Amino acid sequence: MAEVGGEPGTGTVATTTYLQRFTVAYEYPVVFTEGLFRPDNPVLAHTLARLEPDRRHRCLVFLDEGLLAVRPGLAREIEAYARHHARTIELVAPPLTVPGGEKIKNDLFHIEWMMGLVYDHRLDRHSFILAVGGGAVLDAVGLVAATSHRGIRLVRVPTTVLAQNDSGVGVKNAVNLRGSKNFVGTFAPPFAVLNDLDFVELLPARDKIAGMAEAVKVALIRDADFFRWLERNALALAAFDRPAMAFMIRRCAELHMHQIARGGDPFETGSARPLDFGHWAAHKLESLTRHHLRHGEAVAIGIALDTRYSVLAGLLEPGAEERVCALLELLGFRLWNAALEARTAEGGLALLAGLQEFREHLGGELTVTLLEAIGRGVEVHAIDEALVVRSIGWLAERARP
């Protein structure tokens, strides 16, 4: 602690300022396993007992209703697991179902309802909340955990490709307000992240494909070797080959974790969002389509748009955009949506409002990640709207039969 103050008797206002400074280290395991809720798999029990091995841990579990549609016995599986590990786990209630997708993020009723359950069951800061589901459920339940008692231990069990390789391993929680994506939220690291590949195999094809966009994104801005691996294995990924999917998810998660831990700004106090390449347009496309576009589908379009923009801006070698689009299309993405050409009431391009919304989410100056090479991103602080329009036109031309 440093002290800064005025000299007495100098005629200045007597002021003393203390600069308080401390550092908090965060640590949480990110586990990749299979059959997480099989009684003979000790991962969950060991995770809960990691800090207090001799304690019986009180747990409240929230399940994504979309997951139960394809695995209806999951709640019973979790109850059976808890009985088998009764020395370690006490379920304070049967696993509870919550809406999946943006529905849980668009209505604060769901947050208040979950907080009420935390209160009714007298969970404390040494209890656990388990969130089992896709990224939206993890976001919403994570907000409840982060704000109840100023922080209850959260264990995330991501069940989608997108959540396992990206959002589930990070430190963000949020819900939407008045149409503004992730307006209400926190930075709060989880207690643990437990990824079970079995859940991925239950997903519809569309959702498996959508999650691969984040792998392409992080490869483009951080790892050219990984991008080349994606190119070589595109057909296997498009066929949802299990070993290929497992490696893609793990490597993508590793790169996201590396950025969070070593990027210098895990709680995004500055203006940069280095992991959000392609996202300024993607977030706006999601709202313009009323979320008919999956997040990953919108990100794929945003990646294609910003890669072409990078070429037009003279940052990226011409031809690289075709290579990126070819990979995305091989994986199963469509790189065109009519919302790209939507107009405002005043006649302007609606997509361009996404730039201002992107800046406002962090504050400070506009900072957008573009590409200067495959595997290397670069931050810029201004976007030429005319080049955005040309990039949209290029995507439109590619989409024509």
Secondary structure, 3 states (H helix, E strand, C coil): CEEEECCCCCCCCCCEEEECCCCCCCCCCEEEECCCCCCCCCHHHHHHCCCCCCCCEEEEEEEEHHHHHHCCCHHHHHHHHHHHCCCCEEECCCCEEECCCHHHHHCCHHHHHHHHHHHHCCCCCCCEEEEEECHHHHHHHHHHHHHHHHCCEEEEEECCHHHHHCHHHCCEEEEEECCEEEEEEEECCCCEEEEEHHHHHCCCHHHHHHHHHHHHHHHHHHCHHHHHHHHHCHHHHHCCCHHHHHHHHHHHHHHHHHHHHHCCCCCCCCCCCCCCCCHHHHHHHHHHCCCCCCHHHHHHHHHHHHHHHHHHCCCCCCCHHHHHHHHHHHHCCCCCCHHHHCECCCCCEHHHHHHHHHHHHHCCCCCEEEEEECCEEEEECCCCHHHHHHHHHHHHHHHCC
